[in-house]
Amino acid sequence: MKRVLCPKCENYLYFDETKYSDGQSLVFVCDHCGKQFSIRLGKSKMKPLRKEETAAQEEAEARKEEFGYITVIENVFGFKQVLPLKEGDNVIGRRCVGTTINTPIESGDMSMDRRHCIINVKRNKQGELVCTLRDAPSLTGTFLMNRILGDKDRVRIEDGAIITIGATTFIFHC
């Protein structure tokens, strides 16, 4: 299965690429917004990264090691993603046009809010990372190891914690 991103609402559409040949044009209509668009199948020609993009990528890799990261598990709504965390509040939610959050998950999971939960990363007096999780608040709740967090709960999380928001699960690493 391949996925295609709608240019209007950034919703993913899935199709079976084995039924089509290279060079063939396909027309899609987005179920979410009704936008009609087309693509041509074939090998994509990737442009080399610009200096700014390379620097941003290297910075993200460095931050991944410094303040930890989350690994979004591959499921029906999206593919595996590794997202670096920064010091301070990391607002996690579904990526959507017009919503500005610092840790967006690309997903078609409508049960995940645009601002679903927050992971706070800070250093204590000994220089060790201390990470806490709280609900944003969200409509479907935030689950830590299959236990739902209350509206006002702030829970300390450790490396390997399994967090579920909506129908999407991710693993916390620090």
C-alpha positions in Angstrom: 0.0 0.0 0.0 1.2 3.5 -0.8 -0.1 6.7 0.6 -0.7 10.1 -1.0 -1.0 13.4 0.8 -4.0 15.6 -0.2 -2.6 19.1 -1.1 -5.5 20.9 0.4 -6.2 19.3 3.9 -3.1 17.2 4.2 -5.1 14.0 4.8 -3.6 10.7 3.6 -5.2 8.6 0.9 -4.1 5.0 0.4 -4.0 2.9 -2.7 -2.5 -0.4 -4.0 0.4 0.5 -6.2 0.8 -3.1 -7.6 -2.4 -2.6 -9.7 -0.7 0.3 -11.7 2.4 0.7 -13.8 5.1 3.3 -13.9 4.2 6.4 -15.8 0.4 6.0 -15.3 -1.6 9.0 -14.0 -4.0 8.5 -11.2 -6.8 10.9 -10.1 -7.9 11.0 -6.5 -10.8 12.7 -4.7 -10.1 13.3 -1.0 -12.7 11.8 1.3 -12.1 14.5 3.9 -12.3 17.8 1.9 -13.5 16.7 -1.6 -10.4 18.1 -3.4 -9.6 16.4 -6.7 -5.9 16.0 -7.6 -3.7 13.7 -9.7 -0.3 12.1 -9.5 1.9 10.3 -11.9 3.4 7.0 -10.8 7.2 6.4 -11.2 10.4 6.8 -9.4 10.7 10.2 -7.8 13.7 12.3 -8.4 14.8 13.7 -5.1 16.5 17.1 -5.1 19.6 17.3 -2.9 18.9 19.0 0.4 19.7 22.7 0.7 22.2 23.9 3.4 19.3 25.0 5.7 17.5 21.7 5.4 20.8 19.8 6.1 21.5 22.0 9.2 18.0 21.5 10.5 18.2 17.8 10.0 21.5 17.6 11.9 20.1 19.8 14.7 17.1 17.5 15.1 19.5 14.5 15.3 21.5 16.2 18.0 18.4 17.2 20.0 17.1 13.6 19.7 20.1 12.4 21.8 20.1 15.4 24.1 16.4 15.6 25.3 15.0 12.3 24.1 12.5 11.5 21.4 9.3 9.6 20.8 8.8 6.7 18.3 5.3 6.6 16.8 4.4 3.0 16.1 3.2 2.2 12.6 -0.5 1.5 12.4 -3.4 1.8 10.0 -3.4 5.7 10.3 0.3 6.2 9.6 3.8 5.0 9.3 6.6 4.8 11.9 7.8 8.2 12.9 10.7 9.3 15.1 10.1 12.8 16.6 12.8 14.6 18.7 11.8 16.4 21.9 13.1 19.8 23.1 13.7 21.2 26.6 10.5 22.5 28.0 6.9 21.7 26.9 6.5 19.4 23.9 2.9 19.7 22.7 2.0 16.5 20.9 -1.0 16.1 18.6 -2.3 15.4 15.1 -0.6 17.5 12.4 -3.2 19.7 10.8 -3.0 22.8 8.6 -3.3 26.0 10.7 -2.4 24.3 14.0 1.0 25.2 15.4 2.4 22.6 17.8 6.1 21.6 18.2 5.7 17.8 18.0 3.2 17.1 15.3 2.3 13.4 14.4 1.4 12.9 10.8 -1.8 10.8 11.1 -5.3 10.3 9.8 -6.4 9.3 13.3 -9.3 11.6 14.0 -9.5 10.4 17.6 -6.2 12.2 18.3 -6.7 15.8 19.1 -4.6 18.5 17.4 -3.3 19.3 20.9 -3.6 16.0 22.7 -0.9 15.8 25.4 2.2 17.5 26.7 5.6 16.0 27.7 7.7 18.4 29.7 11.5 17.8 29.6 13.8 19.6 32.1 17.0 19.0 34.0 17.1 18.7 37.8 19.9 20.1 40.0 22.0 17.1 39.4 21.8 17.6 35.6 19.6 14.6 35.0 16.5 14.7 32.7 13.2 14.7 34.4 10.2 14.1 32.1 6.5 14.5 33.0 3.4 13.7 30.9 0.0 15.4 31.2 -3.2 15.5 29.1 -3.7 18.7 27.1 -6.9 18.2 27.9 -8.1 16.0 25.0 -11.5 14.5 24.1 -10.4 10.8 24.2 -7.8 11.0 27.0 -4.1 10.1 27.3 -3.1 6.6 28.4 0.2 5.8 30.1 0.8 2.0 30.1 -3.0 1.4 29.6 -3.9 3.7 32.6 -5.9 6.8 31.7 -4.6 10.1 33.1 -6.9 12.5 34.9 -7.5 16.0 33.8 -5.0 17.5 36.3 -2.6 14.5 36.5 1.1 15.1 35.9 3.0 11.8 35.8 6.7 11.3 35.7 7.7 9.1 32.8 10.8 7.0 32.3 12.6 5.6 29.2 10.4 3.0 27.4 7.1 4.4 28.6 4.2 3.4 26.3 1.7 6.2 25.7 -1.5 6.0 23.7 -3.4 9.1 22.4 -6.6 8.3 20.4 -5.8 5.2 18.4 -2.1 6.0 18.1 0.6 4.6 20.3 4.1 5.9 20.8 7.2 4.9 22.9 9.0 7.6 24.9 12.8 7.5 24.9 15.2 9.6 26.9 
